[in-house]
């Protein structure tokens, strides 16, 4: 019985040391790239509150940064980690806007 207890304790200790807790993160391998026209990109950006802001790689990087910051704050407030990916709108192959789509869960 003592050997069984020592074996179980050793297994539990090894699991605690070896197993890494789950962590949420940005999963770029699931990103989607959608090619649209510049007029369509402008219309979508305007609907997102970016009216009058020029679209291009800088805007894509900025929209990514803002949303990553928001997700980090949401994770801190809620205490939950969120896996996420982005939809990148591209014009002539150049990303102009990054959108983190909501994933509904119940």
N, C-alpha and C positions, 0 to 999 in steps of 0.2 A: 504494500500500500504506500509505503514511504517513497519507493522508486517511482510509482505512478504520480504522486504529488510533485516530486522533483521534476519529472518529465513535463507535466502540465505547466508548472511554473516556468520552466525553461522555454517552452513553446510560447507562452503568453509574453514573456519578456522579449523574445526574438521578434514577435509580431509588432510589439510596441516600438522597438528599435528600427526594424527594417521597413515596415509599412509606412509610406508617406501619406499624410492626410490628403484628401481630395482638394484640388484647388481649381477655381474657375479662372478663365483667362480668355484673351482674344485668340480666336482660332482662325488664322488667316487661310488655312487650307479649305475652309468652307466659304470663303468670299465668292461673291458672284459679280461678274462684270457685264454691264448692259450698255451696249452702244446705242446712243440716241443722237438726234440732231441738236444743234446749238439752240434752236428755238424751243425745243422740248425741254432741254436742260434749264434754260432761262425760266420757263414757266414753272417747272418743279421747284427750282431754287426760290422763286418768288413765293410760292405756296408754303415753303419752309421758313419764311421770314428773312430771306436773304435778298430782298428786293434792292436792286441797284448795285449789289456787290459783284464785281467782275468774277467770272468763273474761270478756273484753270487749276493747275497743279497745287498752287498755294491755297486755294479755297478748299480743295480736297483734303490737303494736309490739315488745314485749320478745322474743318468740320470733323475730321477724325479725332483731333486733339480735344475738342470741346466735348464730344460724346464720350471719349475715354475718361475724361475728368468727371463727367456726370455719372458714369457707371461706377467709378471708384467711390464717389460720394454716396451713391445709392447702396453700394455694398457695405460701406462703413455704417450707415444709418440703420439698414435692415439687418445687418449681421449675416447676410446670405451672400454667397458668391455666385456670380452670373457668367456662364459661358456665353460668348457672343461672337458674331461675325459681321461683315459689312457687305452691303450692296454698293458697288462703285459704279457711278454713272460716268460713262466715257464719251467724249466727242473726238472723233478722228483718232481713236485709240489712246487718248490722254485722259486719265481720270480727272474729273472736274468737281465731283461731289461724292462724299462718303456718307452712306446712310446706314445706321445700325437698326435693322428692322426689329420691331417688338416680337417676342415669342410668347404667345398666350399659354399660360399653364394654369391648371385648376388644382 
